Amino acid sequence: MKFLFPLPVFVLMVSVGMSLRLPELVAQWKRLTWSVWLRLLLATFIVPPVFVLLLHRLMPLRPAEAIGLFMVAVVPGAPLVSRKMARLGFDMHLAASYQVWGACLTPVMIPLVVFLTGKFYSATSGSLRSC
C-alpha cells in the first residue's frame, strides 16, 4: 500500500525520460548560459527555503510547522512538469532536461542547503524556537 502513490509517479517519469534521447537533453543544457543556470539554481533550490525561513520569522509558526515547510521547500517538486508542458504546447525537451537536471542536483543541494541553514541558525539564534 505504501507504494501506491510513488510507483505511478516513478513509472511516468521513467516513461517520459525513455521517450527522449540523451543527445537531445544535453543539447538543451548546452543552449543555456551561465546566468540562466544560476537563475534556475536559485529558483529551484534557494528561493523556496529562504522564503519559508522569512515566513517563519514573520509569522508565529511552531518549530514543527517551520521545519515541515522548510523540508517541503528545499526539495524541488513537479515530477510531472514535462507532461504538463507538452500538453500546453511548450518544448518537451526543455522541460524534461530541467527535470533531469533537478533530479541530478537534488542529492547534492538538499544536504548542502540543510547544512548551511543549520549553520546559520546555530550561529545566529541557537534554535528555531528563538526566531
Contacts in CASP RR format, 6 or more apart in sequence:
PFRMAT RR
TARGET T0000
AUTHOR 0000-0000-0000
METHOD contacts of the structure
MODEL  1
MKFLFPLPVFVLMVSVGMSLRLPELVAQWKRLTWSVWLRLLLATFIVPPV
FVLLLHRLMPLRPAEAIGLFMVAVVPGAPLVSRKMARLGFDMHLAASYQV
WGACLTPVMIPLVVFLTGKFYSATSGSLRSC
9 79 0 8 1.000
9 80 0 8 1.000
12 79 0 8 1.000
12 80 0 8 1.000
12 83 0 8 1.000
13 79 0 8 1.000
13 80 0 8 1.000
13 99 0 8 1.000
16 82 0 8 1.000
16 83 0 8 1.000
16 96 0 8 1.000
16 99 0 8 1.000
17 82 0 8 1.000
17 96 0 8 1.000
17 100 0 8 1.000
20 92 0 8 1.000
20 93 0 8 1.000
20 96 0 8 1.000
24 93 0 8 1.000
25 93 0 8 1.000
25 96 0 8 1.000
25 97 0 8 1.000
25 100 0 8 1.000
26 97 0 8 1.000
27 93 0 8 1.000
28 91 0 8 1.000
28 93 0 8 1.000
28 94 0 8 1.000
28 97 0 8 1.000
29 97 0 8 1.000
29 101 0 8 1.000
32 40 0 8 1.000
40 98 0 8 1.000
40 101 0 8 1.000
41 105 0 8 1.000
41 109 0 8 1.000
44 76 0 8 1.000
44 102 0 8 1.000
44 105 0 8 1.000
45 74 0 8 1.000
45 76 0 8 1.000
45 105 0 8 1.000
45 109 0 8 1.000
45 113 0 8 1.000
46 113 0 8 1.000
48 73 0 8 1.000
48 74 0 8 1.000
49 70 0 8 1.000
49 73 0 8 1.000
49 74 0 8 1.000
49 113 0 8 1.000
49 117 0 8 1.000
51 73 0 8 1.000
52 66 0 8 1.000
52 69 0 8 1.000
52 70 0 8 1.000
52 72 0 8 1.000
52 73 0 8 1.000
53 70 0 8 1.000
53 117 0 8 1.000
55 61 0 8 1.000
55 69 0 8 1.000
56 66 0 8 1.000
56 69 0 8 1.000
56 70 0 8 1.000
56 128 0 8 1.000
56 131 0 8 1.000
57 131 0 8 1.000
61 69 0 8 1.000
63 127 0 8 1.000
63 128 0 8 1.000
63 129 0 8 1.000
66 128 0 8 1.000
66 131 0 8 1.000
67 128 0 8 1.000
70 117 0 8 1.000
74 109 0 8 1.000
74 110 0 8 1.000
74 113 0 8 1.000
74 114 0 8 1.000
75 106 0 8 1.000
75 110 0 8 1.000
76 102 0 8 1.000
76 106 0 8 1.000
78 84 0 8 1.000
78 99 0 8 1.000
79 99 0 8 1.000
81 95 0 8 1.000
81 98 0 8 1.000
81 99 0 8 1.000
82 92 0 8 1.000
82 95 0 8 1.000
82 96 0 8 1.000
82 99 0 8 1.000
84 95 0 8 1.000
85 91 0 8 1.000
85 92 0 8 1.000
85 94 0 8 1.000
85 95 0 8 1.000
86 92 0 8 1.000
86 95 0 8 1.000
121 127 0 8 1.000
121 128 0 8 1.000
121 131 0 8 1.000
125 131 0 8 1.000
END
